[in-house]
Amino acid sequence: MGVNLDACFDEFNETVNKTVDSIRRGYGRNTVLKGIKKTCFDRNMVFEVAKCRIKARKKFGELADKLFFDNEGLRYSTPPVVAAYRAKRLRFKKLADVSCGVGVQLLFFSKHAEHTLGVEKNHFRLELARLNAFALGCDNVSLMQRDALDEKLAKELDADCVFSDPARPAGEKVRKLETLQPNPVEVYRLYHVKTGRIAFELPPQISRENIVIDGEKEYTSLNFRLNRLALYTGELATCDVSAVSLPSEERVTNEDEPMSLLESDKVRDYFYEVDVTIIKSGLLSNLLGKIGFDGSLVQTGKRRTLLSSNGLYESAFLRTYVVRETLVFDVPTINKALKRLNARKATLRFEIDSKDYWGFRKKVEKGLNGEKHFYLFKVGGKAVIAEPSGIQK
Ligand SMILES: C[S@@+](CC[C@H](N)C(=O)[O-])C[C@H]1O[C@@H](n2cnc3c(N)ncnc32)[C@H](O)[C@@H]1O
């Protein structure tokens, strides 16, 4: 398309905003499409962009009102907190993002760089990246519709650092390096002769053995959830494995002195839920060593790892609870205790089939009319009623 953005940006943006209004008012697709006035962009594109702008509020907050996405571009776009962190770690004068999508990460890179280049194979998405750069006033960004795996592009490229966040095939049960597009192994082969600084964003579920490129594997947690896995190669690597928690930016690495814990279902004064990111990165003992944890490992599992201690520890990788009561795991006994503790709600924090969750919860919450919100754990056949400590980072 290669439209002149100076000439049509305002008109297009206004049309998208009007379409957002019509969708929000509940008009059907055909009615909305008929009402879209002709701009430099096709009506169906305007409709998709408007729909995505509504959806994007959840991920981007108010920034969404300025940005342009297609469905896939939005789904795989980097959350702003992560993009800001990655851009701080990769501060270079000339940076190239060779699979830039609608350009979210690229635009965050541009804040610290003199010049950033975005390469994208998909024409529509490249145009959206262009609109996004224009919308955010990033005038140090160039964009090219090219294949990142084009040998000619790799030879011509002038960058201090190359970054790629490849597309993931939808519905893949087991994530593999070789099915990502562009294939990171190929990107590495083509670009590492140009620069010793190449970084990738990989699906966090991918197994470590599958990552055949050497470098630091950085597991990224966003608001206590495993969100991303970055691979920093060559001189970008600072260790072998790390985990970072955002927004606090607390970090743990395999170089932090490890400490192991004994398993025990003894319930002490505090309970700690461990961020899955730490478990996935295999850095639990390094985290415990780093914070000097004195206590025991109560439970380990795919979904929940629990620690207990008489000491109070602060880490963004831990959710802290104060234990209020430990009792037999029996509904009437739990219900009685919750009443005594002035409870209003009790969130279940143990393995329970999702179809049974609300039935069980209703039973333990029966007749509660207090004010407090408790969390119910199950440890070695015992019920533990706990309350968030309020010191979460
Ligand atoms: C996960 S998205 C990038 C998202 C981006 N980091 C962001 O924050 O908005 C990956 C993009 O890579 C593009 N892509 C896939 N293969 C490519 C190739 N060989 N060359 C260039 N771009 C490619 C896809 O079209 C897709 O838009």
The ligand as a Tripos MOL2 file, in Angstrom:
@<TRIPOS>MOLECULE
LIG
   27    29     1     0     0
SMALL
NO_CHARGES

@<TRIPOS>ATOM
      1 C1          5.4070  -12.2060   17.4920 C.3       1 LIG1
      2 S1          5.2680  -11.1000   16.1680 S.3       1 LIG1
      3 C2          6.2620   -9.7460   16.7160 C.3       1 LIG1
      4 C3          5.6080   -8.8970   17.7650 C.3       1 LIG1
      5 C4          6.4040   -7.6830   18.1450 C.3       1 LIG1
      6 N1          7.6020   -8.0350   18.8740 N.3       1 LIG1
      7 C5          5.5960   -6.6950   18.9690 C.2       1 LIG1
      8 O1          5.9600   -6.4430   20.1440 O.co2     1 LIG1
      9 O2          4.6130   -6.1460   18.4540 O.co2     1 LIG1
     10 C6          6.2250  -11.8920   14.9510 C.3       1 LIG1
     11 C7          6.1460  -11.2910   13.5660 C.3       1 LIG1
     12 O3          7.1600  -11.9240   12.7630 O.3       1 LIG1
     13 C8          6.7270  -11.8500   11.4150 C.3       1 LIG1
     14 N2          7.5500  -12.7880   10.6150 N.ar      1 LIG1
     15 C9          7.4400  -14.1300   10.5130 C.ar      1 LIG1
     16 N3          8.3830  -14.6280    9.6910 N.ar      1 LIG1
     17 C10         9.1000  -13.5720    9.2490 C.ar      1 LIG1
     18 C11        10.2160  -13.4440    8.3850 C.ar      1 LIG1
     19 N4         10.7710  -14.5220    7.8140 N.pl3     1 LIG1
     20 N5         10.6980  -12.2090    8.1560 N.ar      1 LIG1
     21 C12        10.1420  -11.1170    8.7280 C.ar      1 LIG1
     22 N6          9.0820  -11.1740    9.5560 N.ar      1 LIG1
     23 C13         8.5840  -12.3850    9.8220 C.ar      1 LIG1
     24 C14         5.2610  -12.2040   11.5130 C.3       1 LIG1
     25 O4          4.5600  -11.7540   10.3680 O.3       1 LIG1
     26 C15         4.8530  -11.4980   12.8240 C.3       1 LIG1
     27 O5          4.2520  -10.2710   12.5460 O.3       1 LIG1
@<TRIPOS>BOND
     1     1     2 1
     2     2     3 1
     3     2    10 1
     4     3     4 1
     5     4     5 1
     6     5     6 1
     7     5     7 1
     8     7     8 2
     9     7     9 1
    10    10    11 1
    11    11    12 1
    12    11    26 1
    13    12    13 1
    14    13    14 1
    15    13    24 1
    16    14    15 ar
    17    14    23 ar
    18    15    16 ar
    19    16    17 ar
    20    17    18 ar
    21    17    23 ar
    22    18    19 1
    23    18    20 ar
    24    20    21 ar
    25    21    22 ar
    26    22    23 ar
    27    24    25 1
    28    24    26 1
    29    26    27 1
@<TRIPOS>SUBSTRUCTURE
     1 LIG1         1 GROUP 0 **** ****
